[in-house]
Amino acid sequence: EQGYLPADRRSRAFPSASLRETLARKIKMAGALLQRTLVLVMLGTMATPSTCQGSNKLVQVSVSAPWGAAPLVMEAAEFFDGDGKASFWPFVEALGTSAAAGTDEAQLKAAEEAAAKAGSDAQTKLMRFALALRDGSPRLEMHRATWESAASKGCSFSSDDGAVAVVGGKCV
């Protein structure tokens, strides 16, 4: 258990104000960096001189974050969660339970197959793009850190609980 929870089981814990501010600042910085990177990549591909038409130019961009990478299937699920519950649950059902195990390649293949079953071709292509950018990673890290904060205060989560919250330093 890495502290990651499915979208419907995410902790409703409220971390301290300083932790919330730190997480919000990190997520905002990661989002701003990602936006700048996308703009630069798009400008770089659009600003190709006419003499280079027809040739393939490879653009490589690298961004590092202060947290480790989340499993690809979780990022894919986060993509569909952001798209709305109407596409999230069909994706999760098509994905199954064994998809989280295995290599990144196996997870990517499982996510692509589930996306093809649950969504449109356009959604599948957008999901691939979001996975390449690791777009869901900041949100998943926020959920993990929130859960870790609640767990450090003695909170536990079972399927019967439904939600967990830290109020006044106590789990409810």
C-alpha positions as CSV (number, residue, x, y, z in Angstrom):
1,E,0.0,0.0,0.0
2,Q,1.6,3.2,-1.2
3,G,-1.0,5.5,0.3
4,Y,-2.8,5.9,-3.0
5,L,-6.5,5.4,-2.9
6,P,-9.1,5.1,-5.7
7,A,-11.0,8.3,-6.5
8,D,-14.1,7.2,-4.6
9,R,-12.0,6.3,-1.5
10,R,-9.8,9.3,-1.3
11,S,-9.2,10.6,2.2
12,R,-11.3,13.5,3.2
13,A,-8.6,14.4,5.8
14,F,-7.8,18.1,6.3
15,P,-4.1,18.5,6.8
16,S,-2.6,21.4,8.7
17,A,-2.8,24.9,7.1
18,S,1.0,24.9,6.5
19,L,0.9,21.5,4.8
20,R,-2.1,22.6,2.7
21,E,-0.2,25.8,1.7
22,T,2.9,23.9,0.9
23,L,1.1,21.3,-1.2
24,A,-0.9,24.0,-3.0
25,R,2.3,26.0,-3.7
26,K,4.0,22.8,-5.1
27,I,1.1,21.9,-7.2
28,K,0.8,25.4,-8.5
29,M,4.5,25.6,-9.3
30,A,4.3,22.2,-11.1
31,G,1.3,23.3,-13.1
32,A,2.9,26.6,-14.1
33,L,6.1,24.7,-15.1
34,L,4.0,22.3,-17.1
35,Q,2.1,25.1,-18.9
36,R,5.3,26.9,-19.8
37,T,6.8,23.7,-21.1
38,L,3.8,23.0,-23.2
39,V,3.8,26.6,-24.6
40,L,7.6,26.2,-25.5
41,V,7.0,22.9,-27.1
42,M,4.1,24.2,-29.2
43,L,6.0,27.3,-30.2
44,G,9.0,25.3,-31.1
45,T,7.0,23.0,-33.3
46,M,5.0,25.8,-34.9
47,A,8.1,28.0,-35.5
48,T,9.8,25.4,-37.8
49,P,11.2,27.2,-40.9
50,S,9.5,26.4,-44.2
51,T,12.8,24.8,-45.5
52,C,12.4,22.1,-42.9
53,Q,8.9,21.0,-44.0
54,G,8.6,17.3,-44.3
55,S,11.5,16.5,-42.0
56,N,11.0,15.1,-38.6
57,K,12.3,17.3,-35.8
58,L,12.5,15.6,-32.4
59,V,11.8,17.8,-29.4
60,Q,12.7,16.4,-26.0
61,V,11.6,18.1,-22.7
62,S,12.4,17.0,-19.2
63,V,10.7,18.1,-16.0
64,S,11.5,16.8,-12.6
65,A,9.3,16.9,-9.5
66,P,10.2,16.5,-5.9
67,W,8.1,13.3,-5.6
68,G,8.3,9.9,-7.2
69,A,6.1,8.8,-10.2
70,A,2.7,7.3,-9.5
71,P,1.7,4.1,-11.2
72,L,0.5,4.8,-14.8
73,V,-2.8,3.2,-14.3
74,M,-3.5,5.6,-11.4
75,E,-2.6,8.5,-13.5
76,A,-4.9,7.2,-16.3
77,A,-7.7,6.8,-13.7
78,E,-7.0,10.4,-12.5
79,F,-7.3,11.6,-16.1
80,F,-10.7,10.0,-16.5
81,D,-11.8,11.2,-13.0
82,G,-11.0,14.8,-14.2
83,D,-13.1,14.1,-17.2
84,G,-16.1,13.3,-15.1
85,K,-17.7,10.4,-13.3
86,A,-19.5,9.3,-16.4
87,S,-16.2,8.2,-18.0
88,F,-14.3,7.3,-14.8
89,W,-16.3,4.3,-13.7
90,P,-16.5,2.6,-17.1
91,F,-12.7,3.1,-17.3
92,V,-12.1,1.5,-13.8
93,E,-14.5,-1.4,-14.6
94,A,-12.7,-2.0,-18.0
95,L,-9.3,-1.8,-16.3
96,G,-9.9,-4.5,-13.7
97,T,-7.9,-5.2,-10.5
98,S,-4.6,-6.7,-11.9
99,A,-3.6,-3.7,-14.0
100,A,-1.6,-2.0,-11.2
101,A,0.9,-4.9,-11.0
102,G,3.6,-5.1,-13.6
103,T,5.9,-2.9,-15.5
104,D,5.2,0.6,-16.8
105,E,4.7,-0.9,-20.3
106,A,2.2,-3.4,-19.0
107,Q,0.3,-0.7,-17.1
108,L,0.3,1.5,-20.2
109,K,-1.1,-1.3,-22.3
110,A,-3.8,-2.1,-19.8
111,A,-4.7,1.6,-19.5
112,E,-4.9,2.0,-23.3
113,E,-7.1,-1.1,-23.7
114,A,-9.4,0.0,-20.9
115,A,-9.6,3.6,-22.4
116,A,-10.5,2.1,-25.8
117,K,-13.3,0.1,-24.2
118,A,-14.6,2.9,-21.9
119,G,-14.1,6.1,-24.0
120,S,-13.7,7.5,-27.4
121,D,-10.7,7.4,-29.6
122,A,-10.1,11.1,-28.8
123,Q,-10.2,10.4,-25.1
124,T,-7.7,7.6,-25.5
125,K,-5.3,9.9,-27.4
126,L,-5.7,12.6,-24.8
127,M,-5.0,10.1,-22.0
128,R,-1.8,9.1,-23.8
129,F,-0.8,12.7,-24.0
130,A,-1.6,13.3,-20.3
131,L,0.4,10.2,-19.3
132,A,3.4,11.4,-21.3
133,L,3.2,14.7,-19.4
134,R,2.5,12.9,-16.1
135,D,-0.4,15.4,-15.8
136,G,-2.1,13.5,-12.9
137,S,1.1,13.1,-10.8
138,P,0.7,16.4,-8.8
139,R,-2.9,15.5,-7.8
140,L,-2.0,12.0,-6.9
141,E,0.9,13.3,-4.8
142,M,-1.5,15.7,-3.1
143,H,-3.9,12.8,-2.2
144,R,-1.0,10.6,-1.0
145,A,0.4,13.4,1.2
146,T,-3.1,14.2,2.6
147,W,-3.6,10.5,3.4
148,E,-0.1,10.3,5.0
149,S,-0.9,13.3,7.1
150,A,-4.2,11.7,8.3
151,A,-2.5,8.3,8.9
152,S,0.2,10.0,11.0
153,K,-2.6,11.3,13.3
154,G,-3.9,7.8,13.8
155,C,-6.6,7.7,11.1
156,S,-7.3,4.4,9.4
157,F,-9.5,3.7,6.5
158,S,-11.7,0.7,5.8
159,S,-14.3,0.0,3.2
160,D,-17.0,0.6,5.8
161,D,-15.8,4.1,6.8
162,G,-16.6,5.9,3.6
163,A,-14.5,8.9,4.5
164,V,-11.8,10.1,6.9
165,A,-11.4,13.6,8.3
166,V,-9.1,15.2,10.8
167,V,-10.9,17.8,12.8
168,G,-9.2,19.5,15.7
169,G,-6.3,17.0,15.4
170,K,-8.7,14.0,15.9
171,C,-9.9,11.5,13.3
172,V,-13.6,11.4,12.6
